[in-house]
Amino acid sequence: MAINVKSGLENYSDEPRFHFDIYAILEGGQELYFGHETQVNVNIVETVTIPLSTNGVGTEEDDGLEKCYLSPTKRRGVERRTLIWAPKGNELLGDAWNCGIPHTCSKAECPICRVFGGLITSAIEVEGESDKRPATTLIGRLTHSGGVAIQELGPEEKQRAMHPSMIRKPPESDPTPTPFKREYNQPGLLYPVYNHCLSMTDSEFSAVAYAFMSALARLGAGNPKGVKIYEAPLVREDKEEPWIVVDRYLVPLGKRPIISPAIKDVNKAKKQFKEAAFTIAGERQSNGWQLVEGNFHRYVGDTAIAKLSECLTKFEEEVLNNVDAATDN
Protein backbone atom coordinates (compact mmCIF):
# COMPACT_ATOMS: atom_id res chain seq x y z
CA MET A 1 0.00 0.00 0.00
CA ALA A 2 1.45 3.36 -1.06
CA ILE A 3 1.89 6.06 1.57
CA ASN A 4 0.28 9.45 0.86
CA VAL A 5 2.66 12.14 2.08
CA LYS A 6 0.88 15.12 0.54
CA SER A 7 -1.07 17.69 2.57
CA GLY A 8 -4.32 16.93 0.78
CA LEU A 9 -5.03 20.63 0.15
CA GLU A 10 -5.90 20.99 -3.51
CA ASN A 11 -4.65 23.91 -5.57
CA TYR A 12 -7.40 25.99 -7.18
CA SER A 13 -5.17 28.63 -8.75
CA ASP A 14 -1.62 29.22 -9.90
CA GLU A 15 -1.07 31.99 -7.33
CA PRO A 16 2.12 31.63 -5.28
CA ARG A 17 1.83 31.04 -1.56
CA PHE A 18 3.16 33.26 1.20
CA HIS A 19 2.87 33.57 4.96
CA PHE A 20 0.88 36.56 6.23
CA ASP A 21 0.75 38.23 9.65
CA ILE A 22 -1.46 40.97 11.06
CA TYR A 23 -0.29 42.81 14.19
CA ALA A 24 -2.58 45.46 15.61
CA ILE A 25 -3.51 47.35 18.75
CA LEU A 26 -7.27 47.55 19.24
CA GLU A 27 -8.97 50.20 21.36
CA GLY A 28 -12.23 49.82 23.22
CA GLY A 29 -13.97 53.14 22.66
CA GLN A 30 -16.76 52.21 25.06
CA GLU A 31 -17.45 49.77 27.89
CA LEU A 32 -17.37 46.20 26.59
CA TYR A 33 -18.55 42.87 27.93
CA PHE A 34 -16.46 39.81 27.05
CA GLY A 35 -17.98 36.80 28.80
CA HIS A 36 -15.83 34.76 31.16
CA GLU A 37 -14.74 31.56 29.38
CA THR A 38 -17.77 29.36 28.63
CA GLN A 39 -19.91 30.17 31.65
CA VAL A 40 -23.58 30.92 31.01
CA ASN A 41 -25.52 33.57 32.93
CA VAL A 42 -22.38 34.56 34.84
CA ASN A 43 -21.96 38.25 34.27
CA ILE A 44 -18.24 38.62 34.89
CA VAL A 45 -15.65 39.48 32.28
CA GLU A 46 -12.69 37.32 31.39
CA THR A 47 -9.36 38.28 32.94
CA VAL A 48 -5.88 36.76 33.04
CA THR A 49 -3.21 36.94 35.74
CA ILE A 50 0.36 37.63 34.66
CA PRO A 51 2.94 36.15 37.09
CA LEU A 52 5.34 39.07 37.37
CA SER A 53 8.21 37.09 38.89
CA THR A 54 8.59 35.05 35.69
CA ASN A 55 9.11 38.23 33.72
CA GLY A 56 11.96 39.47 35.88
CA VAL A 57 9.71 41.90 37.72
CA GLY A 58 8.59 41.50 41.34
CA THR A 59 9.11 38.51 43.59
CA GLU A 60 7.66 35.06 44.09
CA GLU A 61 5.37 36.49 46.76
CA ASP A 62 3.66 38.81 44.30
CA ASP A 63 0.11 37.82 43.43
CA GLY A 64 0.67 38.78 39.81
CA LEU A 65 -0.89 41.33 37.51
CA GLU A 66 -4.57 40.88 36.65
CA LYS A 67 -5.67 42.30 33.31
CA CYS A 68 -8.79 42.31 31.20
CA TYR A 69 -8.66 39.91 28.28
CA LEU A 70 -10.00 39.82 24.73
CA SER A 71 -9.81 36.09 24.14
CA PRO A 72 -8.30 35.01 20.77
CA THR A 73 -10.75 32.09 20.57
CA LYS A 74 -13.74 34.43 20.95
CA ARG A 75 -12.25 36.75 18.35
CA ARG A 76 -11.76 33.82 16.00
CA GLY A 77 -15.41 32.81 16.41
CA VAL A 78 -16.62 36.31 15.58
CA GLU A 79 -14.36 36.48 12.52
CA ARG A 80 -15.63 33.15 11.20
CA ARG A 81 -19.24 34.25 11.64
CA THR A 82 -18.62 37.45 9.68
CA LEU A 83 -17.68 35.22 6.74
CA ILE A 84 -20.65 32.89 7.25
CA TRP A 85 -22.98 35.91 7.33
CA ALA A 86 -21.26 37.81 4.51
CA PRO A 87 -23.77 38.98 1.86
CA LYS A 88 -23.55 37.09 -1.43
CA GLY A 89 -26.24 38.36 -3.76
CA ASN A 90 -29.60 37.64 -2.14
CA GLU A 91 -28.20 35.07 0.30
CA LEU A 92 -25.41 34.61 2.81
CA LEU A 93 -21.99 33.17 2.00
CA GLY A 94 -22.45 30.37 4.53
CA ASP A 95 -25.82 29.45 3.01
CA ALA A 96 -24.30 29.45 -0.47
CA TRP A 97 -21.80 26.79 0.68
CA ASN A 98 -24.18 25.09 3.15
CA CYS A 99 -21.58 25.86 5.79
CA GLY A 100 -22.22 27.04 9.34
CA ILE A 101 -21.38 26.56 13.02
CA PRO A 102 -21.02 23.93 14.34
CA HIS A 103 -21.78 22.06 11.10
CA THR A 104 -18.96 23.21 8.83
CA CYS A 105 -18.93 21.91 5.27
CA SER A 106 -15.17 21.14 5.59
CA LYS A 107 -14.73 21.39 1.83
CA ALA A 108 -11.29 22.44 0.66
CA GLU A 109 -12.85 24.71 -1.97
CA CYS A 110 -15.02 26.55 0.58
CA PRO A 111 -13.57 30.06 1.08
CA ILE A 112 -14.42 29.84 4.82
CA CYS A 113 -13.26 26.33 5.75
CA ARG A 114 -10.23 26.58 3.48
CA VAL A 115 -8.87 29.26 5.81
CA PHE A 116 -10.48 28.57 9.20
CA GLY A 117 -10.57 24.78 8.90
CA GLY A 118 -13.43 22.36 9.43
CA LEU A 119 -14.29 19.12 11.20
CA ILE A 120 -16.87 16.40 10.57
CA THR A 121 -16.42 13.66 13.18
CA SER A 122 -18.56 11.04 11.42
CA ALA A 123 -20.58 10.72 8.22
CA ILE A 124 -23.68 12.86 8.54
CA GLU A 125 -26.78 13.59 6.51
CA VAL A 126 -27.34 17.24 5.62
CA GLU A 127 -30.65 18.65 4.45
CA GLY A 128 -30.54 19.47 0.73
CA GLU A 129 -27.59 17.18 -0.01
CA SER A 130 -28.14 13.77 -1.60
CA ASP A 131 -25.01 12.14 -0.19
CA LYS A 132 -23.79 12.01 3.37
CA ARG A 133 -20.93 14.27 4.27
CA PRO A 134 -17.97 12.01 5.02
CA ALA A 135 -15.87 12.31 8.17
CA THR A 136 -13.33 15.01 7.36
CA THR A 137 -10.59 16.95 9.09
CA LEU A 138 -9.48 20.17 7.44
CA ILE A 139 -6.78 21.92 9.43
CA GLY A 140 -7.14 25.70 9.49
CA ARG A 141 -4.18 27.81 8.45
CA LEU A 142 -5.18 30.90 10.43
CA THR A 143 -4.25 31.26 14.09
CA HIS A 144 -5.09 34.00 16.59
CA SER A 145 -3.18 35.23 19.60
CA GLY A 146 -2.75 38.19 21.95
CA GLY A 147 -5.63 40.01 23.58
CA VAL A 148 -4.11 40.85 26.99
CA ALA A 149 -4.95 44.49 27.73
CA ILE A 150 -2.01 46.85 28.22
CA GLN A 151 -3.34 48.98 31.08
CA GLU A 152 -3.90 47.61 34.56
CA LEU A 153 -7.54 48.65 34.64
CA GLY A 154 -9.83 46.12 36.24
CA PRO A 155 -13.43 45.59 35.15
CA GLU A 156 -16.17 47.88 36.42
CA GLU A 157 -19.56 46.65 37.63
CA LYS A 158 -22.84 48.21 36.53
CA GLN A 159 -26.47 47.67 37.38
CA ARG A 160 -28.61 46.34 34.56
CA ALA A 161 -32.20 45.13 34.21
CA MET A 162 -33.39 41.98 32.48
CA HIS A 163 -36.79 42.80 31.03
CA PRO A 164 -39.56 40.19 30.80
CA SER A 165 -39.08 37.89 27.84
CA MET A 166 -42.44 38.66 26.19
CA ILE A 167 -42.68 41.89 24.22
CA ARG A 168 -45.86 42.79 26.07
CA LYS A 169 -47.29 41.28 29.22
CA PRO A 170 -50.99 41.58 30.16
CA PRO A 171 -51.88 44.07 32.94
CA GLU A 172 -52.50 41.32 35.48
CA SER A 173 -48.95 40.01 35.06
CA ASP A 174 -45.95 41.38 36.89
CA PRO A 175 -44.01 43.50 34.37
CA THR A 176 -41.17 44.28 36.78
CA PRO A 177 -37.70 43.75 35.25
CA THR A 178 -35.24 41.53 37.10
CA PRO A 179 -32.19 43.53 38.25
CA PHE A 180 -28.71 42.08 37.92
CA LYS A 181 -25.13 43.31 37.88
CA ARG A 182 -22.62 42.84 35.06
CA GLU A 183 -18.92 43.52 34.77
CA TYR A 184 -17.54 45.46 31.83
CA ASN A 185 -14.09 46.19 30.45
CA GLN A 186 -13.53 49.89 30.98
CA PRO A 187 -13.50 52.23 27.95
CA GLY A 188 -10.09 53.10 26.51
CA LEU A 189 -8.39 49.77 27.14
CA LEU A 190 -5.83 48.78 24.48
CA TYR A 191 -5.64 45.15 23.32
CA PRO A 192 -2.65 43.98 21.21
CA VAL A 193 -3.87 41.21 18.86
CA TYR A 194 -2.23 39.08 16.19
CA ASN A 195 -3.40 36.94 13.25
CA HIS A 196 -0.99 34.51 11.60
CA CYS A 197 -1.56 32.80 8.25
CA LEU A 198 0.31 29.73 6.99
CA SER A 199 1.08 29.25 3.29
CA MET A 200 -1.80 31.15 1.74
CA THR A 201 -2.41 32.66 -1.67
CA ASP A 202 -3.43 36.29 -1.97
CA SER A 203 -6.98 35.11 -2.67
CA GLU A 204 -7.09 33.03 0.50
CA PHE A 205 -5.67 35.88 2.56
CA SER A 206 -8.41 38.14 1.22
CA ALA A 207 -10.90 36.11 3.30
CA VAL A 208 -8.71 36.67 6.37
CA ALA A 209 -8.60 40.41 5.69
CA TYR A 210 -12.38 40.54 5.30
CA ALA A 211 -12.94 38.61 8.52
CA PHE A 212 -10.48 40.74 10.52
CA MET A 213 -11.84 44.10 9.38
CA SER A 214 -15.51 43.07 9.54
CA ALA A 215 -15.19 41.65 13.06
CA LEU A 216 -13.97 44.92 14.60
CA ALA A 217 -17.50 46.34 14.82
CA ARG A 218 -18.91 43.08 16.23
CA LEU A 219 -16.47 42.07 18.97
CA GLY A 220 -18.13 41.61 22.33
CA ALA A 221 -20.38 39.15 24.12
CA GLY A 222 -23.30 41.54 24.56
CA ASN A 223 -24.18 45.15 23.97
CA PRO A 224 -22.48 47.48 23.40
CA LYS A 225 -20.09 45.90 20.89
CA GLY A 226 -17.17 47.00 18.79
CA VAL A 227 -13.55 48.12 18.91
CA LYS A 228 -11.38 50.20 16.60
CA ILE A 229 -7.74 50.11 15.58
CA TYR A 230 -5.84 52.44 17.90
CA GLU A 231 -4.61 55.64 16.24
CA ALA A 232 -1.59 57.77 17.21
CA PRO A 233 1.62 59.01 15.51
CA LEU A 234 3.48 55.95 14.18
CA VAL A 235 5.58 56.47 11.05
CA ARG A 236 5.64 60.24 11.45
CA GLU A 237 5.34 62.23 14.65
CA ASP A 238 2.97 64.77 13.10
CA LYS A 239 0.43 62.31 11.68
CA GLU A 240 -2.00 60.04 13.50
CA GLU A 241 -2.60 56.70 11.85
CA PRO A 242 -3.75 53.19 12.76
CA TRP A 243 -1.32 51.04 14.74
CA ILE A 244 -1.35 48.00 12.49
CA VAL A 245 1.35 46.03 10.67
CA VAL A 246 0.78 43.54 7.85
CA ASP A 247 3.55 41.14 6.76
CA ARG A 248 3.72 39.09 3.54
CA TYR A 249 6.77 36.85 3.34
CA LEU A 250 8.44 33.52 2.63
CA VAL A 251 10.85 33.71 5.57
CA PRO A 252 10.19 35.74 8.77
CA LEU A 253 12.79 38.51 8.54
CA GLY A 254 10.80 41.10 10.47
CA LYS A 255 10.90 41.42 14.24
CA ARG A 256 7.41 40.64 15.49
CA PRO A 257 5.68 43.70 17.01
CA ILE A 258 4.30 41.82 20.00
CA ILE A 259 3.85 43.63 23.31
CA SER A 260 4.84 41.87 26.52
CA PRO A 261 1.75 41.21 28.69
CA ALA A 262 3.81 42.26 31.75
CA ILE A 263 3.90 45.86 30.48
CA LYS A 264 1.19 48.11 31.90
CA ASP A 265 2.51 51.50 30.79
CA VAL A 266 1.02 52.57 27.44
CA ASN A 267 4.06 54.61 26.36
CA LYS A 268 6.41 51.72 27.12
CA ALA A 269 4.16 49.33 25.20
CA LYS A 270 4.00 51.66 22.20
CA LYS A 271 7.79 51.98 22.21
CA GLN A 272 8.18 48.19 22.16
CA PHE A 273 5.68 47.85 19.30
CA LYS A 274 7.31 50.65 17.32
CA GLU A 275 10.88 49.37 17.74
CA ALA A 276 9.87 45.92 16.50
CA ALA A 277 7.76 47.27 13.61
CA PHE A 278 10.79 48.99 12.07
CA THR A 279 13.34 46.21 12.70
CA ILE A 280 14.04 43.96 9.71
CA ALA A 281 16.68 41.19 9.64
CA GLY A 282 17.97 42.32 13.02
CA GLU A 283 18.60 45.92 11.93
CA ARG A 284 16.62 49.02 12.89
CA GLN A 285 15.30 50.60 9.70
CA SER A 286 14.25 54.15 9.04
CA ASN A 287 10.58 54.68 9.81
CA GLY A 288 8.60 53.96 6.67
CA TRP A 289 5.17 52.87 5.54
CA GLN A 290 6.55 49.96 3.50
CA LEU A 291 9.70 47.97 4.33
CA VAL A 292 11.03 45.44 1.82
CA GLU A 293 13.83 42.90 2.16
CA GLY A 294 13.84 40.38 -0.70
CA ASN A 295 10.47 38.58 -0.60
CA PHE A 296 9.66 40.05 2.80
CA HIS A 297 7.15 42.91 2.62
CA ARG A 298 6.01 44.84 5.69
CA TYR A 299 3.17 47.37 5.48
CA VAL A 300 2.79 49.83 8.37
CA GLY A 301 -0.03 52.17 9.44
CA ASP A 302 -2.10 53.66 6.64
CA THR A 303 -0.21 51.55 4.08
CA ALA A 304 -1.25 48.41 5.97
CA ILE A 305 -4.88 49.55 5.81
CA ALA A 306 -4.44 50.21 2.07
CA LYS A 307 -3.06 46.68 1.63
CA LEU A 308 -6.00 45.16 3.53
CA SER A 309 -8.42 47.31 1.50
CA GLU A 310 -6.88 45.90 -1.67
CA CYS A 311 -7.53 42.42 -0.30
CA LEU A 312 -11.12 43.35 0.58
CA THR A 313 -11.75 44.40 -3.01
CA LYS A 314 -10.31 41.09 -4.20
CA PHE A 315 -12.59 39.19 -1.83
CA GLU A 316 -15.61 41.15 -3.04
CA GLU A 317 -14.82 40.44 -6.68
CA GLU A 318 -13.85 36.78 -6.36
CA VAL A 319 -16.10 35.50 -3.55
CA LEU A 320 -18.99 37.91 -3.13
CA ASN A 321 -19.23 38.38 -6.91
CA ASN A 322 -19.02 42.17 -6.77
CA VAL A 323 -22.78 42.66 -6.50
CA ASP A 324 -23.69 46.31 -7.09
CA ALA A 325 -25.79 47.35 -4.11
CA ALA A 326 -26.65 50.79 -5.51
CA THR A 327 -30.32 51.55 -6.02
CA ASP A 328 -32.04 54.08 -8.21
CA ASN A 329 -33.31 57.17 -6.41
N, C-alpha and C positions, 0 to 999 in steps of 0.2 A: 504494500500500500504506500503510495507516494505521500510525502509530507508537504502540506501547504504552508509555506513560510511567508506568504504575502499578507498585507494588512487587511485585505478584503474591502478596502474603500475604493470604489470604482472612480475612474476619472471621467468627468462629464465635459471637460474643456481642455484646451491646450495651454491654459494659463499657467505660468510658473508658480511655485509655492514659496511662501515666506513665513516667518514667524512675525506676529504682531503683538504689541503691548500697548495698553492704555494706562497711564498714570494720571490721577487727578485728585484734587482736593475739593470735596463737596461741602457746601455751606447750608445749614438749616436756617432758612430765613424766617421760620416761625416755630412754635412748639410742635414737636413731632412725637408720635407714639409708635415705638417699635416693640412689639410684644415679646415677652420673655420666653425664649426657646419655643417649646411646643405646648405650653400650658394654655388651657382654655378658660375663659372667664376669670383670669388672674390679671388684674390691671396694673402690673408693674412692668417697667421697661427692662430691656436686656442690658446688663453691664458686664464688664470683665475686670479682673483684678490683676494688675501688673506687679509681679514680685520685684521690688526695686533692688534687692541685694544681688540678684542675678545679672543686673545691668551695671554693676559697679557703683551703684548709688545706694546709700542707706546701709542698714545692717540686717542681720538675720532676724532681729526682733521686730523689724518694721512689719506692719500689717500688709503693706503693699499699696498700690495706687489704684483706686477704683475709678473707672471711666465708663461713660456711656458708649454704646456699641451699635453700629450699623452692620448687622450680620451679613457676610458675603453670601451665605446660602439663601437668605431672604431676598437679597438683591438679585441673585441669580434667578429665583422664582419669578420675580416681577419682570425681569428682562425677557424670560421665555414667554410669559403671558402677553407681553406687548407684541411679540411676533405672532402668537396664536390669534390674537385679536386684531392684527393689522388688517386694514381694509383692502380687499382685492375685488374691484368691481362692485357688485352688489352683494358680496359675501365676505366672510372673514378668511384670512390665510389658513388658519387651522382647519376650518370647515372644507376649504378647497382640497386639502390633503388628508382630510379625515384624521386629524392629528390633534390631540388635546392632552390634558393632565387629569388623571394619571395615565390614561391610555394613549401613549405616544404611538405613532405609526412605525417608528424605527426604520424607516426606509432611507437608504443612503442618498437617494435623490431628493428627499424632502429638505427644503432650505432651512427648516427649524432643527430637525433631528440631526442633520448632517453636521451642524455646529455644536448643538447642546447635547447631543447623544440621545439614546432611547433604549428602552428595555421592555421586552415581552417575556415574562417568565415561563409561560407555557402556551401552546397553541390555543387561540381564542377566536370565537366567532364575533364579527363586528357587523352591526346593522348596515345594510347597503353594499356589503362585499360578499361575493359568492363563495370565495374560499376563506378558510381560516387563516388568520395571521399566524405564521410560525413563530416559535420561540426564537428571539433575536436579542443579541447584545450589540449595541452600537455605541462605542466609547466616544464621549464628547471631547472636542479639542479646544474647548474654552473653559478656563478656570478663573475663579474670582478669589480675591484676598483683600486684606486690609479692613478698614471700617472702625478701628479704634479711634475715638475722638481725641483731638489734641489737648484741649483744655480740660482741666480738672474741675468740671462743673457737673455736680450730681443732678439726678432727675428732680423735677419739682412735681408736687402733688396738687391736683385741682379737683374741685367738686363738680360732678356731672350728674345728669339725671337720665335714667333709662325710661323712656316713655312707653305707655302700653303698646302692645304689639299691633293691635287693630287700629286702623286709621281713625275710626270713630267708634266710641263706646256709647251705649245707650245711657240716658240720664240716671237710671237706677244703678248703674255700675260705678265702681270706684275708679275715677279717671286719674288718680294721683300717681305721678311718676315715682319710680323707685330711685332714691339717691344712691350714688356710689362715688368712690374716689378713684382717680386714675393718675398714674405717673406719666410725665412727659419729659422728653429730652428738651432742655432749654434752648430757646432761639439763639442763633449765632454760633453754635458748635460747628467745628470743622472736622470732617471725616476724610482722611486719606484713603483712597480706594484704588484697586488695580485689577485690570482684566488682562489675561495672557492667552494668546492664541497659538496653537501648534500646527505648523505646516498647512497653512490655508492659502487659497487663491484670493485674488482681490475680490472676486465675486462672493466667496464665502465670508470674507471679512466684512463685506457690506452689510450682511445680516447682523453681525456683531455690533457694527457702528449704529445701525438702526435701533437695535435693542438697548444699547447703552444710552443713547440720546433720548429715546422715547420714555425710558424708565424713570428719568430724572423727575418728571412731574408726577409720578405715581408711587414713589417710594414712601412707605409708611404702612402701619398695620391698622389704621383707622383714619379718622379725619381730625385735623387737617393732614394733607399729604404734600409731598414734593420738596425737593432740594434743588439747588443750582450749583453750577461750577463757580468756585470762589474766584473773585476778581481783585487784582492788586497789581502794581508795577512788577513786571517779570523780566522781559527782555530789555526794556528801557525803563528808566526811573521816572519818566514823565508821562507814561502811558499805562493805564490800567487795562489788563487783559486777563482772560481765563487761565487759571493755573492747571494746565493740562499738557501732557506730553504723549505723543503717539510715535511708536517705533515700528519700523518695517525692516526686517533684516534676515540674513542667513546665519550669521554668527553674532552673539550678543556683545558688541563692542562698547555699548554705552553703559555708564554707571547707572544703576537703577535708582530713580528718585523716590525712594521709599523712606518714610519718616519713622523713626524709632518710636514705639508706643510708650517708652519711658519718658519721652519729652512732653512737658505740659506747658511750655512757653511758646506762644505762637511765633514770635520773631525767630527763636532758635529753630523751630520746625521749618519755617520758611527758608531759612538759611541752608539747612540740610537738604531740602528739596532742590533749591536753586543750584547749589554746588554740584549735586549729582546730575541735574538736568543738562549742565553744560560741560560735563566731563565725558570725553570719548577716548577709548583705548588708553585709559589711565592718565590722560593729559587734559588739563583745564583749557577749554576752548573760549574764544571770545563769545560773548552773549550774542545769540542769533536765533532767528525764527526757524531756520532749517540748517541742520548739521549733517554732513555727509562724509562717510569714510568707507570707500569701496561700495559694497552692496548694503551698507548700513545707512538708513535714513532716519533721522530724528526730526519730528515736527513739534514746535513749541508754541504755546499760547494761541494767538489768533490763527497762525498757520496750521496748528493742529486741528482747530475747529474747521478751517477751510478744507483740510484733508478729509475729515470725517464727513463734511457736507458733500464732498465729491463722491464718497462712498454711499451716502444716502441717496443721491441721484441715481447711482448705478443700481441700488437695490430697488428703487421705484421703477426704473425702466425694465429691469430683468425679472423681478419677482412680482411686483405689484402691477406690472403691465402699463405703467404710466397713464393711468386713467385720468382724463381731464375732468376735474371736479367743478369747473366753472359753469355757472348757469346764466341764462339770458335774463337781463333785467326787465 
